Amino acid sequence: MRSLNRVGAQPVSLPLAADDIVEFHAARLLLLMEICGVKGRIDGLTKMAKLDFFSRYPDFFEVARAEVAPSQSTTEQEQKDDTVESAMVRHHYGPWDKRYYHVLAHLEARDLINVRKKGKAYQIGLTNLGRERAKLLAGRPSFAPLVTRMKEVKKTFGAKTGTFLKTLIYQLFDAEVGQRAMGKKIAK
């Protein structure tokens, strides 16, 4: 009898990791747009990805923050959550998540975001329903560490362009990001 399972597929009896659930990534991007955006909007996929990178990689954020705004840097005792819940990969313009297009389409199909092309860039903005949902998520205790970190990311990098953030990442993290092969996971 032939097995119906694909070779290498995870058995259905094992628990799913948050990284494998599209709604986990959708919730994080809703929070990112609400907290790190301007009026619930982020201008450009590059900027979105770099803000997401700093939200997902607290150690890299602290190094970059110390470079850009030394007076805002936290001490080791103040750092509570330095785990990377979901890794990103090296792409042409720095850290990237291959799921972005899928997750953005998921959010747009549910009328939580609008994606508009403006010149060469895309504007990703929350709809009224998306803002409602983002505010509900922000109030949940399970998202508290992420919300806190995103507020710090916004304070430090919210006014910067995607190009500035990309350049900063390549300058500060050449070995960890710039020299990594395309498509390879960025480690902490």
BAFI-3210 file (N, C-alpha, C; in Angstrom, 3 decimals, decimal comma, padded with zeros to 6 digits):
// residues 188
n [1|2|3|4|5|6|7|8|9|10|11|12|13|14|15|16|17|18|19|20|21|22|23|24|25|26|27|28|29|30|31|32|33|34|35|36|37|38|39|40|41|42|43|44|45|46|47|48|49|50|51|52|53|54|55|56|57|58|59|60|61|62|63|64|65|66|67|68|69|70|71|72|73|74|75|76|77|78|79|80|81|82|83|84|85|86|87|88|89|90|91|92|93|94|95|96|97|98|99|100|101|102|103|104|105|106|107|108|109|110|111|112|113|114|115|116|117|118|119|120|121|122|123|124|125|126|127|128|129|130|131|132|133|134|135|136|137|138|139|140|141|142|143|144|145|146|147|148|149|150|151|152|153|154|155|156|157|158|159|160|161|162|163|164|165|166|167|168|169|170|171|172|173|174|175|176|177|178|179|180|181|182|183|184|185|186|187|188]
n.u [000,839|000,572|001,903|000,104|001,253|003,488|006,931|009,086|007,260|005,671|004,353|000,856|000,226|002,043|002,701|002,064|004,454|004,664|005,817|004,968|002,396|000,222|-001,426|-000,105|002,059|000,588|-000,709|001,516|002,380|000,164|000,293|002,793|002,299|000,394|001,740|004,426|004,087|002,891|-000,008|-001,135|000,085|002,713|005,274|006,531|007,971|010,565|011,096|009,119|010,015|012,504|011,856|010,365|012,387|013,997|012,124|011,834|014,369|015,768|018,405|019,966|018,569|019,174|021,932|021,910|020,326|021,975|023,955|022,644|021,041|022,378|021,683|019,218|019,557|019,225|020,124|021,687|020,230|017,734|016,813|014,490|013,255|014,853|014,596|014,357|011,580|010,810|012,676|014,447|015,518|018,467|018,213|018,119|017,945|018,666|017,537|014,707|011,460|010,257|007,596|006,186|004,691|002,632|001,436|000,713|-001,164|-003,040|-003,892|-004,931|-006,999|-008,776|-009,683|-008,146|-005,912|-004,758|-003,049|-001,177|000,220|002,644|004,329|007,434|007,272|005,455|002,622|001,594|-001,200|-003,336|-006,767|-009,898|-011,045|-008,753|-007,225|-008,796|-008,569|-005,801|-005,475|-006,884|-005,241|-002,891|-003,583|-003,525|-002,070|-000,211|001,044|002,419|005,336|006,283|004,863|005,908|008,605|008,229|007,308|009,630|011,238|009,853|010,209|012,945|013,527|011,327|011,008|012,893|014,040|013,383|015,624|017,686|017,586|018,172|020,826|022,066|021,789|023,393|025,858|026,297|025,901|027,431|028,766|026,780|024,550|025,097|027,230|026,127|024,859|022,497|019,132|019,699|019,191|019,060|020,917|020,814]
n.v [-001,182|002,192|005,114|008,017|010,280|012,942|012,711|013,595|015,321|016,953|015,032|014,906|014,752|016,147|019,202|022,456|024,909|028,373|029,759|028,442|029,196|031,149|033,161|034,038|035,495|037,353|038,725|039,902|041,649|043,331|044,600|045,809|047,700|049,305|050,211|050,915|052,285|055,245|056,712|054,168|053,175|052,033|053,114|051,525|048,371|047,702|049,297|048,294|045,625|046,028|047,336|045,287|043,383|044,529|044,413|041,695|040,758|041,351|041,673|042,619|044,961|046,441|046,916|048,465|050,607|051,689|052,693|054,658|056,164|056,633|057,470|056,346|053,649|050,496|048,962|045,823|044,692|045,809|044,654|042,317|040,425|038,699|036,908|035,354|034,932|034,210|033,538|035,406|035,704|036,265|038,583|040,332|043,032|043,005|041,786|039,624|038,174|035,347|034,849|037,217|038,218|036,360|036,622|039,329|039,296|037,625|039,268|041,441|040,232|039,766|042,227|043,796|045,253|047,705|047,702|049,792|050,996|053,443|055,399|053,913|052,481|050,644|051,307|050,240|049,922|050,014|049,115|050,439|048,307|046,742|048,386|048,330|045,587|045,419|047,050|045,555|043,265|044,452|044,934|042,494|040,328|038,382|039,521|041,615|041,882|042,092|044,335|046,320|046,300|047,038|049,645|050,866|050,454|052,028|054,577|054,908|054,332|054,996|057,360|057,099|056,223|053,372|052,785|054,006|052,374|049,853|050,301|050,881|048,408|046,762|048,010|047,714|044,993|043,289|040,762|039,076|039,537|040,882|039,333|036,874|034,137|034,442|033,876|032,428|031,683|034,187|034,285|034,783]
n.w [000,000|-000,847|000,642|001,549|002,412|001,666|000,817|003,378|004,451|007,210|009,842|010,542|013,184|014,704|016,470|015,101|014,198|015,019|012,971|010,703|010,239|008,477|009,469|011,756|010,709|009,291|011,376|012,632|010,581|010,352|012,851|012,524|010,474|011,738|014,061|013,354|011,031|009,261|010,039|009,765|007,471|005,380|003,346|000,761|-000,019|000,658|002,911|004,634|004,934|006,176|008,590|009,674|009,903|011,964|013,977|014,304|014,886|017,626|018,720|016,563|016,115|018,457|018,133|015,787|016,630|018,621|017,010|015,458|017,238|019,941|022,555|023,004|023,325|024,998|028,134|028,959|031,061|030,696|028,394|027,525|025,819|023,521|021,497|018,290|016,579|014,039|011,328|008,770|005,317|003,255|000,691|-002,458|-001,660|000,994|004,230|003,976|003,661|002,250|002,277|002,164|-000,130|-000,306|002,241|002,253|000,157|001,342|003,476|002,026|000,593|002,609|003,167|004,893|004,371|001,970|-001,067|-002,948|-005,953|-006,261|-008,227|-008,505|-006,225|-003,666|-001,702|001,366|003,173|006,048|006,083|007,326|008,745|009,050|010,727|013,016|013,700|014,091|016,329|018,213|018,316|019,292|021,904|023,127|025,541|024,668|022,513|023,568|024,084|021,424|020,472|022,156|021,307|018,609|018,921|019,816|017,574|015,735|016,930|016,610|013,860|012,283|010,754|008,801|005,467|003,331|001,780|003,270|005,562|004,471|003,553|006,010|007,323|005,667|006,119|008,908|009,392|007,725|007,628|008,683|007,079|004,514|003,374|003,304|001,452|-001,244|-000,399|001,862|005,304|007,796|010,590|014,134]
ca.u [000,000|001,347|001,626|-000,444|002,099|004,610|008,233|009,595|006,179|005,504|003,164|-000,222|000,100|002,979|002,178|002,574|005,229|004,066|006,428|004,261|001,002|000,148|-002,076|000,930|002,768|-000,396|-000,895|002,719|002,406|-000,872|000,877|003,881|001,721|-000,278|002,664|005,619|003,707|002,328|-001,452|-001,433|000,605|004,165|005,579|007,591|008,229|011,884|010,967|008,345|010,867|013,572|011,219|010,027|013,658|014,377|011,127|012,018|015,730|016,054|019,840|020,388|017,953|019,922|023,191|021,589|019,850|023,152|024,677|021,853|020,541|023,005|021,009|018,011|019,903|018,898|021,173|021,373|019,192|016,435|016,387|013,772|012,928|015,798|014,447|013,903|010,482|010,679|013,874|014,351|016,605|019,158|017,631|018,872|017,940|018,829|016,625|013,431|010,700|009,663|006,142|005,547|003,660|001,511|000,782|000,060|-002,363|-003,961|-004,461|-005,726|-008,207|-009,672|-009,983|-007,435|-004,956|-004,779|-001,720|-001,265|001,493|002,853|005,625|008,072|007,089|004,128|002,156|000,809|-001,916|-004,453|-008,130|-010,522|-011,146|-007,390|-006,816|-009,542|-007,963|-004,452|-005,619|-007,252|-004,034|-001,945|-004,029|-003,396|-000,816|000,746|001,765|003,009|006,766|006,437|004,348|006,904|009,757|007,834|007,266|011,025|011,668|009,223|010,852|014,297|013,650|010,076|011,130|013,939|013,576|013,777|016,996|018,564|017,612|018,904|022,242|022,502|021,889|024,581|027,051|026,480|025,784|027,967|029,014|025,535|023,563|025,691|028,064|025,346|024,397|021,078|018,180|020,116|018,594|019,860|020,969|020,915]
ca.v [000,000|003,417|006,150|009,256|011,383|013,322|012,445|014,731|016,161|016,846|014,258|015,757|014,659|017,060|020,569|023,424|026,035|029,652|030,139|027,770|029,641|032,422|034,164|034,577|036,523|038,396|039,528|040,711|042,731|044,293|045,381|046,614|048,850|050,167|050,791|051,504|053,089|056,578|056,581|052,807|052,931|052,015|053,380|050,729|047,017|047,676|049,838|047,335|044,475|046,401|047,545|043,948|042,780|045,034|043,928|040,257|040,476|042,362|041,931|043,485|046,267|047,158|047,372|049,553|051,743|052,277|053,424|055,801|056,959|056,022|057,817|055,528|052,238|049,912|048,160|044,391|044,369|046,251|043,780|041,167|039,444|038,815|035,742|035,528|033,981|033,807|033,993|035,972|035,265|037,308|038,838|041,374|044,293|042,742|040,807|039,467|036,971|034,864|034,768|038,535|038,359|035,504|037,191|040,581|038,915|037,103|040,433|042,241|039,466|039,875|043,657|044,338|046,222|048,103|047,837|050,683|051,338|054,881|055,464|052,593|051,856|050,230|051,770|049,204|050,614|049,339|049,597|050,680|047,002|046,365|049,169|047,754|044,305|045,676|047,572|044,415|042,457|045,206|044,856|041,133|040,114|037,559|040,371|042,741|042,105|042,537|045,706|047,175|046,403|047,807|051,066|051,310|050,486|053,224|055,761|055,009|054,243|055,282|058,466|056,782|055,589|051,985|052,776|054,278|051,187|048,806|050,664|050,714|046,967|046,259|048,560|047,172|043,540|042,751|039,320|038,361|039,733|041,213|038,257|035,635|033,775|034,735|032,859|031,750|032,189|035,108|033,802|035,804]
ca.w [000,000|-000,951|001,633|001,008|002,872|000,816|001,422|004,131|004,993|008,657|010,213|011,022|014,636|015,353|016,571|014,132|014,710|014,627|011,699|009,621|010,207|007,761|010,321|012,639|009,938|008,984|012,597|012,826|009,600|010,754|013,948|011,967|009,771|012,714|015,027|012,728|009,880|009,450|009,826|009,342|006,123|005,171|001,940|000,174|000,467|001,293|004,264|005,413|005,253|007,108|009,893|010,124|010,310|013,285|014,939|014,473|015,345|018,651|018,888|015,463|016,358|019,488|017,537|014,855|017,422|019,261|015,959|014,978|018,367|021,126|023,811|023,153|023,496|026,297|028,753|028,912|032,031|030,195|027,312|028,064|024,807|022,426|020,651|016,916|016,422|012,656|010,631|007,428|004,448|002,502|-000,623|-003,175|-000,920|002,419|004,839|003,282|003,980|001,002|002,439|002,129|-001,170|000,076|003,420|001,844|-000,597|002,363|004,178|001,084|000,277|003,766|003,293|006,045|003,836|000,564|-001,642|-004,106|-006,576|-006,383|-008,896|-008,512|-004,905|-003,230|-000,392|002,026|004,230|006,698|005,885|008,634|009,398|009,407|011,900|014,153|014,053|014,612|017,690|019,063|018,504|020,123|023,287|023,662|026,281|023,924|021,571|024,301|023,813|020,038|020,407|022,808|020,417|017,426|019,301|019,840|016,172|015,155|017,484|016,080|012,405|011,592|009,797|007,823|004,232|003,136|001,264|004,404|006,418|003,743|003,595|007,396|007,586|004,987|006,772|010,258|009,467|006,478|007,755|008,973|006,013|003,219|002,839|003,286|000,114|-001,509|000,010|003,087|006,532|008,608|011,970|015,185]
c.u [000,880|000,933|001,079|000,367|003,187|005,898|008,706|008,518|006,051|004,252|002,100|-000,362|001,040|002,385|002,814|003,404|004,550|004,575|005,692|002,824|000,918|-000,476|-001,108|001,668|001,838|-000,597|000,307|002,757|001,311|-000,339|001,977|003,332|001,074|000,736|003,828|005,286|003,257|000,865|-001,800|-000,908|002,133|004,410|006,787|007,791|009,584|011,794|010,192|009,231|011,939|013,020|010,841|011,282|014,044|013,377|011,345|013,380|016,153|017,539|020,365|019,804|018,766|021,249|022,927|021,120|021,030|023,959|023,959|021,432|021,094|022,288|019,760|018,315|019,601|020,109|020,766|020,277|017,807|015,920|015,736|013,620|013,873|015,721|013,966|012,822|010,410|011,837|013,552|015,534|017,249|018,539|018,454|018,992|018,012|017,842|015,250|012,765|009,981|008,136|005,445|004,423|002,423|000,721|000,082|-001,209|-003,442|-004,669|-005,354|-007,038|-009,234|-010,018|-009,355|-006,377|-005,318|-003,333|-001,881|000,131|001,546|004,252|006,200|007,803|005,632|003,845|001,274|000,132|-003,067|-005,775|-008,689|-010,648|-009,763|-006,890|-007,516|-008,878|-006,564|-004,524|-006,029|-006,035|-003,054|-002,317|-003,899|-002,052|000,233|001,566|002,509|004,506|007,014|005,981|005,351|008,108|009,412|007,753|008,668|011,588|011,111|009,931|012,226|014,332|012,406|010,171|012,176|013,331|014,009|015,205|017,995|018,704|018,375|020,409|022,812|022,714|023,131|025,871|027,332|026,559|026,263|028,161|027,707|024,513|024,237|026,488|027,338|024,874|022,907|020,224|018,540|019,551|019,575|019,774|021,170|022,316]
c.v [001,239|004,416|007,395|010,470|011,667|012,996|013,716|015,633|015,909|016,021|015,184|015,732|015,603|018,463|021,471|024,480|027,314|030,084|029,546|028,247|031,036|033,518|034,787|035,723|037,678|039,303|040,443|041,882|043,767|045,201|046,299|047,862|049,832|050,903|051,519|052,390|054,484|056,488|055,207|052,444|052,937|052,171|052,570|049,378|046,932|048,186|048,867|046,171|044,825|046,699|046,200|043,218|043,233|044,605|042,457|039,877|041,530|042,673|042,857|044,889|047,072|047,687|048,563|050,794|052,444|053,099|054,715|056,735|056,399|056,319|056,977|054,064|051,765|049,170|046,704|044,020|044,761|045,353|042,534|040,059|039,600|037,617|036,136|034,483|033,414|034,399|034,543|035,447|036,469|037,372|039,948|042,665|044,072|041,722|040,814|038,202|036,555|034,796|036,119|038,624|037,542|036,125|038,502|040,294|038,385|038,268|041,268|041,538|039,530|041,326|044,274|045,357|046,583|048,207|048,656|050,955|052,847|055,073|054,067|051,816|051,452|050,850|050,665|049,867|049,800|049,956|049,907|049,379|046,531|047,107|048,658|046,481|044,494|046,191|046,472|043,537|043,140|045,137|043,481|040,942|039,314|038,372|041,513|042,932|042,626|043,982|046,678|047,387|047,238|049,299|051,652|051,417|051,738|054,493|055,985|055,124|054,619|056,364|058,205|056,117|054,132|051,871|053,044|053,028|050,039|049,068|050,468|049,238|046,391|046,783|047,864|045,649|042,869|041,239|038,539|038,440|039,886|040,087|036,919|035,381|034,088|033,561|032,127|032,463|033,081|034,637|034,970|036,247]
c.w [000,000|000,106|000,941|001,432|001,850|001,556|002,117|004,707|006,494|008,956|010,819|012,530|015,382|015,422|015,516|014,848|014,234|013,262|010,497|009,444|009,595|008,620|011,329|011,944|009,583|010,196|012,820|011,842|009,868|011,862|013,431|011,282|010,738|013,592|014,356|011,534|010,271|009,066|009,250|007,973|006,153|003,681|001,502|000,825|001,160|002,722|005,155|005,861|006,279|008,503|010,506|010,615|011,716|014,361|015,267|015,058|016,366|018,842|017,797|015,643|017,365|018,958|016,620|015,605|018,097|018,255|015,584|016,108|019,664|022,439|024,053|023,458|024,911|026,844|028,676|029,893|031,525|029,080|027,894|027,039|023,627|021,483|019,267|016,698|015,018|011,861|009,243|006,622|003,768|001,123|-001,267|-002,375|000,582|002,929|004,161|003,767|002,708|001,075|002,275|001,097|-000,835|001,235|003,060|001,035|000,349|003,073|003,262|000,737|001,404|004,086|004,553|005,626|002,404|000,120|-002,907|-004,642|-006,730|-006,948|-008,984|-007,234|-004,678|-001,867|000,167|003,218|004,781|006,261|007,280|009,427|009,858|010,635|013,156|014,647|014,646|016,045|018,661|019,353|019,453|021,600|023,913|024,353|025,500|022,922|022,260|024,033|022,391|019,873|021,015|021,898|019,187|017,732|019,342|018,419|015,496|015,627|016,840|014,559|011,615|010,533|008,718|006,591|004,192|002,651|002,385|005,268|005,768|003,818|004,998|007,725|006,925|005,628|008,103|010,309|008,182|006,561|007,905|007,840|004,652|002,582|002,783|001,853|-000,034|-001,085|001,282|004,308|007,296|010,045|012,904|015,438]
res [m|r|s|l|n|r|v|g|a|q|p|v|s|l|p|l|a|a|d|d|i|v|e|f|h|a|a|r|l|l|l|l|m|e|i|c|g|v|k|g|r|i|d|g|l|t|k|m|a|k|l|d|f|f|s|r|y|p|d|f|f|e|v|a|r|a|e|v|a|p|s|q|s|t|t|e|q|e|q|k|d|d|t|v|e|s|a|m|v|r|h|h|y|g|p|w|d|k|r|y|y|h|v|l|a|h|l|e|a|r|d|l|i|n|v|r|k|k|g|k|a|y|q|i|g|l|t|n|l|g|r|e|r|a|k|l|l|a|g|r|p|s|f|a|p|l|v|t|r|m|k|e|v|k|k|t|f|g|a|k|t|g|t|f|l|k|t|l|i|y|q|l|f|d|a|e|v|g|q|r|a|m|g|k|k|i|a|k]
***
